[in-house]
């Protein structure tokens, strides 16, 4: 599931994000959402979030079980 819509992402969700330093390579980092940082309803590059471990990046995938 894409991470472009804010309504689809909730704190506690497991997501794959791309960190700022990994934008060129596209390397994904998996983690649990702590805070949603993007205020708008959607963003073409993904909603920006902070993970539980403090890393910040844009959501590329929402991991579903």
N, C-alpha and C positions, 0 to 999 in steps of 0.2 A: 504494500500500500504506500502510495506517495506521501511525502511530508509537506505538501504545499498548502494544505488547508489547516488553519489553526484549530478548528473544531474537532479534528480527528486525533489531536495529540493531547493527552492528559498527563499530569504528573503521575509518576509511577509506571508509565508505559515504557517498554523496551524498544529502543530505536537504534538505527544506524545513522550516524552523523558524519559529515566531512568537516574536519577542523580547518581553520584558516590556513595553517601552514601546509595542509594536505590538499588544497583546492586544485593545484596543478596536476598532481598525481591521481586524485580521486580516491585516495585511500580512505576506507570507512572505519569508523570507531563505534563499537557497540556499547550501549550503556542504558541506564535508567534515568528518565526525565525527572529533574528536580523543579526547574522553573521554565516557563515559556517567556522568552525575551522579546519576540516580535509581537507588536500590539495589533497590527492589521489582521484582517480575516484570512488573507492568503498572501503568499510571496512566491514569485516564479522560481527562485533558487532554493526554496525550502524555508520552513519556519525555524528561526534561531532559538535554540534551547540551551540551558545549562544542565549538565548531567549531575548525578549524585556525587561524583568524584571531583566536580568543579570545572571540568572541561566544557568549552563553549563551541558550538558549531551549528550548521544547518542540517535539518533532518532530510535524509534522502529516502529512507525506508522506515516504515513502522513494522516491527516484528510481531507477527501474530502466531499464536500457538495452534 
